[in-house]
Amino acid sequence: MESQNKFIGMIGLGYWGKNILRNLHDLGVLHTFTTSLDELLKNPDIKAMAISPPQP
């Protein structure tokens, strides 16, 4: 799948994070996984974000 179809950035691996990460990857839309919000916000290729914070 071409990189232009990979437009979702993900931050965090909270309770559901590993499942969300796997599904985004399987769908071919995962552009970046990181723990840095700034990294996602500075990337013009990221059109959407999935956020999975740790469980309190």
N, C-alpha and C positions, 0 to 999 in steps of 0.2 A: 504494500500500500504506500502511496506517495506521502511525503512529509507534509504536504499541504492539507491532507486529511487528518493529520495529527494536530489537534488544536486545543486539547484540554490539558491543563496542568493540574497536578495533584500535590497537596501539601498535607503532611502528617499521616501517621499510621495508627489512628485510634482504634477503638473497638471493632468497627466495621471496615477499617482502612484496607486491610489485606484483600478483602472481598471486592471492594470498589476498585482497587488497583488492578486486580486480576481481570475484572470485567471490562474496564477501560482498555486494558492492553489487548484482551481478546477481541474487542470491537475494532481495534486498530485506530483509536482516536487519542491515545495517550501520547502527549508530546514530551512532558517532563514530570518527573517525580522529584520533590525536594523537601527540605525542611525550612527553606528560606522564602518567606513571602515576597521579599524584595526581588528575588530572582525571577519569580513568576510575573510580578508587576512590570518589570523592566523588559520583558520579552514580548515583542510585538506579534509574534506568531501565536501566542496564547489568547484564545477567544473566550474561554470559560475555565473555571476552576472547581475542583472538587476538594473540599476541606474535611478532613477527618481528625478532629482534635482528640487528645487522650481523654479517657474517661476520668471524671473527677473522683 
